[in-house]
Amino acid sequence: MNVSIFLPGWIGDAVMATPAIRALRRHFAGAHFTAIVKPYVKAVLDGSPWFDEVVPYHGGPWSQGVLATAWKLRRHRPDLAILFPNSARSAVTAWLGGARRIVGYARYGRSALLSDKVEPMRHPDGALIVSPVLDAYNRLALEVGCPTPGHDLELFTTPADEDAARRVWESVGFDDFPEVVCLNPGAAFGAAKHWPADYFAGLARDLVDRRGCGVLVLCGPAERQLAGDIATATGRPGVFALGDLVTRAGIGLSIGLTKACVRRADLLVTTDSGPRHFAHAFDRPVVTLFGPTHIAWTETYHLRAIHLQKPVPCGPCQRRTCPLDHRCMKELTPGEVFDAAESLLQGSS
């Protein structure tokens, strides 16, 4: 049997799909599993035992995305295709790829291409019910006969990831600190999710001054300057930007390195972005700073998590950029975040 799984296009969503992926792999234990995944998401699942083959799925013109991917799928003629994305493109790709059974949500005009149409949860007026994406992904696994997947997110690291994180830790002696806290200031969704850089710097100062923590400011290539500015603004020797440390250690920035750093940390403080879910997957405590987004969409039932969000008249607006004064994030003070971080650190000790 050949099973093709179309993975979500966002890093955090891919992590939230892991309970369903794990359930599918166990249910169809003898099947050949192919992941269809956007290249920048692939590293999220590196090291996992779930896929026998990975097919990169590119955007852009259909000849580079849909048609090219469908041609690769036709080599296997999938018996089953699970569509985590709700896009019409994923359904067309699975259909052109010869999938005999296509399972996905009946959205965006693609119902005619689905053999199993799963209806999203809606209010009587037709509006979508704000509910966890994790549960929505699990429903797709249930549709094909899997036992209940549960809510335990799961990720893996590779030996190369772990070696890179070890070199980062050794470069500044993080093992000599009583606690190491990772801060994640970035958010690919848009600037509306950002917490002010000076707030992150204030939080880092409190973590150093009041608890003696070592602080690592995480970043991808696009946030390298932001992380460096935060670390510099603290004026504390125990705060380091990951972008600076990889240069010192002679390695590169990567999702795999971020995973390994979160796995080593005592706590993660983060915006509502993909790395937030790394903490759950590695059972690390996490404080998440919410602004424009509904907490319910990305709830994962992590027992070692604190969600912080200020109620404001204009939110949660789900906008990528704030048209007003960014009050939903600015009203969330470093002192409040420190209190939440300290409660989780004390609970872990």
C-alpha positions as CSV (number, residue, x, y, z in Angstrom):
1,M,0.0,0.0,0.0
2,N,1.2,3.5,-0.8
3,V,0.2,6.4,1.4
4,S,0.9,10.0,0.4
5,I,0.6,12.8,3.1
6,F,0.4,16.4,2.0
7,L,1.9,18.3,4.9
8,P,0.8,21.8,6.1
9,G,2.6,24.7,4.7
10,W,3.5,26.4,8.0
11,I,6.1,25.2,10.4
12,G,3.8,25.3,13.4
13,D,1.0,23.5,11.6
14,A,3.4,20.8,10.5
15,V,4.2,20.1,14.2
16,M,0.5,20.1,15.1
17,A,0.0,17.5,12.5
18,T,2.4,15.0,14.1
19,P,-0.2,13.2,16.3
20,A,-2.2,12.4,13.1
21,I,0.9,11.5,11.1
22,R,2.0,9.1,13.9
23,A,-1.4,7.5,14.1
24,L,-1.5,7.0,10.3
25,R,2.0,5.4,10.3
26,R,1.0,3.0,13.1
27,H,-2.4,2.1,11.5
28,F,-0.9,1.5,8.0
29,A,2.3,-0.1,9.4
30,G,3.3,-1.9,6.3
31,A,2.6,0.9,3.9
32,H,5.1,3.0,1.9
33,F,4.7,6.6,3.2
34,T,5.5,9.6,1.0
35,A,5.6,13.2,2.4
36,I,4.7,16.0,0.1
37,V,6.1,19.0,1.7
38,K,7.3,22.6,1.0
39,P,11.1,22.7,1.2
40,Y,11.3,25.1,4.1
41,V,9.0,22.9,6.2
42,K,10.9,19.6,5.5
43,A,13.5,20.2,8.2
44,V,10.7,20.2,10.9
45,L,10.3,16.5,10.5
46,D,13.9,15.6,9.8
47,G,14.9,12.6,12.0
48,S,11.4,11.2,12.2
49,P,10.8,7.5,11.4
50,W,7.5,8.1,9.6
51,F,8.3,8.7,6.0
52,D,10.0,6.5,3.4
53,E,10.3,9.2,0.8
54,V,10.0,13.0,0.7
55,V,8.8,14.9,-2.3
56,P,9.4,18.6,-2.2
57,Y,6.3,20.6,-3.2
58,H,7.1,24.0,-4.7
59,G,4.8,27.0,-5.2
60,G,4.8,29.3,-8.1
61,P,3.6,28.3,-11.6
62,W,1.7,25.1,-11.8
63,S,4.3,23.5,-14.0
64,Q,6.8,23.8,-11.1
65,G,4.4,22.9,-8.4
66,V,1.3,20.9,-9.2
67,L,2.3,19.2,-12.4
68,A,5.8,18.4,-11.4
69,T,4.7,16.9,-8.0
70,A,1.8,15.0,-9.6
71,W,4.2,13.5,-12.1
72,K,6.4,12.2,-9.2
73,L,3.4,10.8,-7.4
74,R,2.2,8.9,-10.4
75,R,5.3,6.6,-10.0
76,H,3.6,5.2,-6.9
77,R,-0.1,5.6,-7.8
78,P,-1.0,6.3,-4.2
79,D,-3.7,4.2,-2.7
80,L,-4.4,6.9,-0.2
81,A,-3.7,10.6,-0.1
82,I,-4.3,12.6,3.1
83,L,-4.5,16.4,2.5
84,F,-3.7,18.4,5.6
85,P,-3.7,21.7,3.6
86,N,-7.1,23.0,2.6
87,S,-5.9,24.3,-0.8
88,A,-7.4,23.4,-4.1
89,R,-3.8,22.9,-5.4
90,S,-3.2,20.0,-3.0
91,A,-6.4,18.3,-4.2
92,V,-5.6,18.8,-7.8
93,T,-2.0,17.5,-7.3
94,A,-3.3,14.3,-5.6
95,W,-5.9,13.7,-8.3
96,L,-3.5,14.3,-11.1
97,G,-1.0,12.0,-9.2
98,G,-3.4,9.2,-9.6
99,A,-4.4,8.8,-5.9
100,R,-7.2,6.3,-5.6
101,R,-8.6,7.7,-2.4
102,I,-8.2,11.4,-1.5
103,V,-9.2,12.6,2.0
104,G,-9.5,16.2,3.0
105,Y,-11.8,19.0,4.1
106,A,-14.5,20.1,1.8
107,R,-13.3,23.7,1.3
108,Y,-12.2,26.1,-1.4
109,G,-14.3,24.4,-4.1
110,R,-12.3,21.2,-4.2
111,S,-15.1,18.8,-3.0
112,A,-15.4,17.1,-6.5
113,L,-11.8,15.9,-6.3
114,L,-12.2,14.3,-2.8
115,S,-13.3,10.7,-2.4
116,D,-13.7,11.4,1.4
117,K,-15.1,14.8,2.1
118,V,-14.7,15.9,5.7
119,E,-16.9,18.8,6.7
120,P,-15.3,21.5,8.8
121,M,-17.1,22.5,12.0
122,R,-19.3,25.5,11.4
123,H,-21.8,27.7,13.2
124,P,-25.5,27.6,12.0
125,D,-24.8,30.7,9.9
126,G,-22.0,28.8,8.1
127,A,-19.0,30.6,9.7
128,L,-16.1,28.4,10.8
129,I,-16.0,27.6,14.5
130,V,-12.7,28.7,16.0
131,S,-11.3,25.4,17.2
132,P,-7.9,23.8,17.4
133,V,-6.2,22.9,14.1
134,L,-4.7,19.9,16.0
135,D,-8.1,18.4,16.4
136,A,-9.0,19.1,12.8
137,Y,-5.9,17.2,11.6
138,N,-6.8,14.4,13.9
139,R,-10.2,14.1,12.3
140,L,-8.6,13.3,9.0
141,A,-6.8,10.3,10.6
142,L,-10.0,9.2,12.2
143,E,-11.7,9.3,8.8
144,V,-9.5,6.5,7.5
145,G,-9.9,4.3,10.5
146,C,-7.1,5.3,12.9
147,P,-7.6,5.1,16.6
148,T,-7.7,8.5,18.4
149,P,-4.3,10.2,17.7
150,G,-4.2,12.1,21.0
151,H,-2.6,15.5,21.5
152,D,1.1,14.7,22.1
153,L,3.1,16.6,19.6
154,E,6.4,14.8,18.6
155,L,9.6,15.9,16.9
156,F,13.1,14.4,16.5
157,T,16.5,15.8,16.1
158,T,19.4,14.5,14.0
159,P,22.9,13.8,15.2
160,A,24.0,16.8,13.2
161,D,21.4,19.0,14.9
162,E,22.6,17.9,18.3
163,D,26.2,18.4,17.5
164,A,25.5,21.9,16.4
165,A,23.5,22.7,19.5
166,R,26.3,21.3,21.7
167,R,28.8,23.6,20.0
168,V,26.6,26.6,20.6
169,W,26.2,25.6,24.3
170,E,30.0,25.1,24.7
171,S,30.8,28.3,22.9
172,V,29.4,30.4,25.8
173,G,29.4,27.9,28.7
174,F,25.6,27.5,28.9
175,D,26.1,24.4,31.1
176,D,27.5,26.7,33.8
177,F,24.2,28.6,34.2
178,P,21.6,27.3,36.6
179,E,18.9,27.8,33.8
180,V,18.9,28.6,30.1
181,V,16.0,30.4,28.6
182,C,15.4,30.6,24.9
183,L,13.6,33.7,23.5
184,N,12.0,33.5,20.1
185,P,11.1,37.0,18.8
186,G,10.3,36.2,15.2
187,A,7.0,35.4,13.5
188,A,6.8,34.5,9.8
189,F,3.0,35.3,9.8
190,G,3.6,39.0,10.0
191,A,4.7,42.0,12.1
192,A,1.4,42.0,14.0
193,K,2.6,39.0,16.0
194,H,5.8,40.7,17.1
195,W,6.4,41.7,20.7
196,P,8.5,44.9,20.8
197,A,12.3,44.2,20.8
198,D,12.9,46.5,23.8
199,Y,10.3,44.4,25.7
200,F,12.3,41.2,24.9
201,A,15.5,43.0,26.1
202,G,13.8,44.0,29.3
203,L,12.6,40.4,29.9
204,A,16.2,39.1,29.2
205,R,17.6,41.6,31.8
206,D,15.1,40.4,34.4
207,L,16.0,36.7,33.7
208,V,19.7,37.4,34.1
209,D,19.4,39.8,37.1
210,R,16.7,38.1,39.1
211,R,17.4,34.4,38.3
212,G,20.9,34.2,37.0
213,C,19.7,32.7,33.7
214,G,21.7,32.3,30.5
215,V,19.5,33.6,27.7
216,L,19.7,32.6,24.0
217,V,17.8,34.7,21.5
218,L,16.8,32.4,18.7
219,C,16.6,33.4,15.1
220,G,16.4,32.3,11.5
221,P,18.3,34.1,8.7
222,A,15.7,36.8,8.4
223,E,15.7,37.6,12.2
224,R,19.4,37.6,12.6
225,Q,19.6,41.4,13.0
226,L,16.6,41.4,15.3
227,A,18.1,38.8,17.7
228,G,21.5,40.6,17.7
229,D,19.8,43.9,18.5
230,I,17.9,42.4,21.4
231,A,21.0,40.8,22.9
232,T,23.0,44.0,22.6
233,A,20.2,46.1,24.1
234,T,20.2,44.1,27.3
235,G,23.7,45.1,28.2
236,R,24.1,41.8,30.0
237,P,27.0,39.3,29.5
238,G,24.7,36.3,29.9
239,V,22.5,37.1,26.9
240,F,23.5,35.8,23.5
241,A,22.1,35.9,20.0
242,L,22.1,32.6,18.1
243,G,23.1,34.3,14.9
244,D,26.3,35.5,16.6
245,L,27.0,32.1,18.2
246,V,26.8,30.1,15.0
247,T,29.4,32.3,13.5
248,R,31.6,31.7,16.5
249,A,31.0,28.0,16.4
250,G,31.5,27.8,12.6
251,I,28.0,26.4,11.9
252,G,24.9,27.6,10.1
253,L,21.4,28.7,11.2
254,S,18.8,26.0,10.6
255,I,15.4,24.8,11.8
256,G,17.2,21.6,13.0
257,L,19.5,23.7,15.2
258,T,16.5,25.7,16.6
259,K,14.8,22.4,17.5
260,A,17.9,21.1,19.3
261,C,18.3,24.4,21.2
262,V,14.7,24.3,22.4
263,R,15.1,20.7,23.4
264,R,18.1,21.7,25.6
265,A,16.5,24.8,27.2
266,D,14.8,25.0,30.5
267,L,12.1,27.4,29.1
268,L,11.0,29.0,25.8
269,V,9.4,32.4,25.7
270,T,8.0,33.0,22.2
271,T,5.6,34.8,19.9
272,D,2.8,32.7,18.5
273,S,5.0,31.2,15.8
274,G,6.2,27.8,14.7
275,P,9.0,27.2,17.3
276,R,6.4,27.6,20.0
277,H,5.3,24.1,19.2
278,F,8.9,22.7,19.4
279,A,8.6,23.2,23.1
280,H,5.5,21.0,23.4
281,A,7.1,18.3,21.1
282,F,10.1,18.1,23.4
283,D,8.1,18.6,26.6
284,R,9.7,21.9,27.5
285,P,7.9,24.7,29.4
286,V,6.7,27.5,27.2
287,V,5.3,31.0,27.6
288,T,3.5,32.2,24.4
289,L,2.7,35.8,23.7
290,F,-0.5,36.2,21.7
291,G,-1.7,39.4,20.0
292,P,-3.7,39.3,16.8
293,T,-4.5,35.6,16.7
294,H,-7.1,33.4,18.4
295,I,-5.5,31.2,21.0
296,A,-8.1,28.5,20.2
297,W,-6.8,28.0,16.6
298,T,-3.4,26.7,17.8
299,E,-4.3,25.2,21.2
300,T,-2.3,22.0,21.7
301,Y,-3.3,21.2,25.3
302,H,0.3,21.3,26.5
303,L,0.4,21.0,30.3
304,R,3.6,23.0,30.7
305,A,2.4,26.1,28.8
306,I,1.1,29.5,29.7
307,H,-0.7,31.7,27.1
308,L,-0.7,35.4,27.6
309,Q,-3.0,37.7,25.7
310,K,-4.5,41.1,26.4
311,P,-8.2,41.6,25.7
312,V,-8.5,44.6,23.4
313,P,-11.6,45.9,21.5
314,C,-9.9,45.4,18.1
315,G,-8.8,41.9,18.6
316,P,-8.0,39.2,18.0
317,C,-8.0,40.6,14.4
318,Q,-6.0,37.8,12.6
319,R,-4.3,40.5,10.6
320,R,-0.6,40.2,9.5
321,T,0.1,43.9,10.1
322,C,-1.6,46.1,12.7
323,P,-3.5,49.1,11.2
324,L,-3.7,50.8,14.6
325,D,-1.2,51.1,17.4
326,H,-0.3,47.4,18.1
327,R,-1.9,47.7,21.5
328,C,-2.5,43.9,21.9
329,M,1.2,43.3,22.1
330,K,2.4,46.6,23.7
331,E,0.0,46.3,26.6
332,L,1.7,42.9,27.5
333,T,4.5,44.0,29.8
334,P,7.9,42.4,30.4
335,G,7.1,42.2,34.1
336,E,4.0,40.1,33.4
337,V,5.9,37.8,31.1
338,F,8.7,37.4,33.6
339,D,6.2,36.4,36.3
340,A,4.8,33.7,33.9
341,A,8.3,32.5,33.0
342,E,9.3,32.3,36.7
343,S,6.3,30.3,37.6
344,L,7.2,27.7,34.9
345,L,10.8,27.7,35.9
346,Q,10.0,27.1,39.5
347,G,7.6,24.3,38.6
348,S,10.4,22.6,36.6
349,S,13.0,22.8,39.4
